[in-house]
Amino acid sequence: MPKLAAILATLASLITQLIGVTVMLTTCAIGEPGTATATGLTLTAAGFLATLAAAPPACRALYIWARDRGYLLYEQHQAQDAALPASPVVHLPRSGTMH
């Protein structure tokens, strides 16, 4: 599963869970158990199962992106450090008093 698709599938699954829970809570608050509550439970269960299936590829995609970004930043910083002119070491005189 491509990176973006995995992340979007995970987000869609989480939204499905949220909608399912909202339907269940709303129908219970209204006092109309039955088909609507079963629909909410079905949506929540389907969203949960889809999240279980989609989350590992999404986590891996985010990990790979973060790792590659870290390597890129490290290489850029190394190049910047190498481009700096070598400055001489300045020795500070020791003084016995601290101000």
C-alpha positions as CSV (number, residue, x, y, z in Angstrom):
1,M,0.0,0.0,0.0
2,P,1.5,3.4,-0.9
3,K,2.4,5.7,1.9
4,L,-0.4,8.3,1.4
5,A,-3.0,5.6,0.8
6,A,-2.1,3.9,4.1
7,I,-2.3,7.1,6.1
8,L,-5.6,8.1,4.4
9,A,-7.0,4.6,5.0
10,T,-6.1,4.8,8.7
11,L,-7.7,8.3,9.0
12,A,-10.9,7.1,7.2
13,S,-11.1,4.1,9.5
14,L,-10.8,6.3,12.6
15,I,-13.5,8.6,11.3
16,T,-15.7,5.6,10.7
17,Q,-15.2,4.6,14.3
18,L,-16.1,8.1,15.5
19,I,-19.3,8.1,13.4
20,G,-20.3,4.7,14.7
21,V,-19.8,5.7,18.3
22,T,-21.7,8.9,17.7
23,V,-24.6,7.0,16.2
24,M,-24.7,4.6,19.1
25,L,-24.5,7.3,21.8
26,T,-27.2,9.4,20.0
27,T,-29.6,6.6,19.7
28,C,-29.1,5.5,23.3
29,A,-29.6,9.1,24.5
30,I,-32.8,9.4,22.4
31,G,-34.0,6.1,23.8
32,E,-34.4,4.3,20.4
33,P,-32.4,1.2,20.6
34,G,-32.7,-1.1,17.6
35,T,-31.6,-0.8,14.0
36,A,-29.8,2.5,14.5
37,T,-27.8,1.2,17.5
38,A,-26.9,-1.9,15.5
39,T,-25.8,0.3,12.6
40,G,-23.6,2.3,15.0
41,L,-22.1,-0.9,16.4
42,T,-21.5,-2.2,12.9
43,L,-19.8,1.0,11.8
44,T,-17.6,1.0,14.9
45,A,-16.6,-2.6,14.5
46,A,-15.9,-2.1,10.8
47,G,-13.8,1.0,11.5
48,F,-11.9,-0.8,14.2
49,L,-11.1,-3.7,11.9
50,A,-10.1,-1.4,9.1
51,T,-7.8,0.5,11.5
52,L,-6.1,-2.7,12.6
53,A,-5.5,-3.5,8.9
54,A,-4.4,-0.1,7.8
55,A,-2.4,1.2,10.9
56,P,0.8,-0.9,10.5
57,P,1.5,0.3,6.9
58,A,0.7,3.8,7.9
59,C,3.1,3.7,10.9
60,R,5.8,2.2,8.8
61,A,5.3,4.9,6.2
62,L,5.6,7.6,8.8
63,Y,8.7,5.9,10.3
64,I,10.4,5.7,7.0
65,W,9.6,9.3,6.1
66,A,11.0,10.5,9.5
67,R,14.1,8.4,9.2
68,D,14.8,9.6,5.6
69,R,14.2,13.2,6.7
70,G,16.6,12.7,9.6
71,Y,19.3,11.4,7.2
72,L,18.8,14.3,4.8
73,L,19.0,16.9,7.6
74,Y,22.2,15.2,9.0
75,E,23.8,15.3,5.5
76,Q,22.9,18.9,5.0
77,H,24.4,19.9,8.4
78,Q,27.5,17.9,7.6
79,A,27.9,19.8,4.3
80,Q,27.3,23.1,6.1
81,D,30.0,22.3,8.7
82,A,32.4,21.3,6.0
83,A,31.9,24.6,4.1
84,L,32.7,26.7,7.2
85,P,36.2,28.1,7.2
86,A,38.5,26.6,9.7
87,S,38.9,29.1,12.5
88,P,41.9,29.1,14.8
89,V,41.4,28.0,18.4
90,V,41.4,31.0,20.7
91,H,43.0,30.4,24.1
92,L,41.5,32.5,26.8
93,P,43.8,33.7,29.6
94,R,43.2,32.3,33.0
95,S,42.3,34.7,35.7
96,G,42.1,33.9,39.3
97,T,39.0,36.0,39.9
98,M,35.5,35.3,38.7
99,H,33.2,38.3,38.1
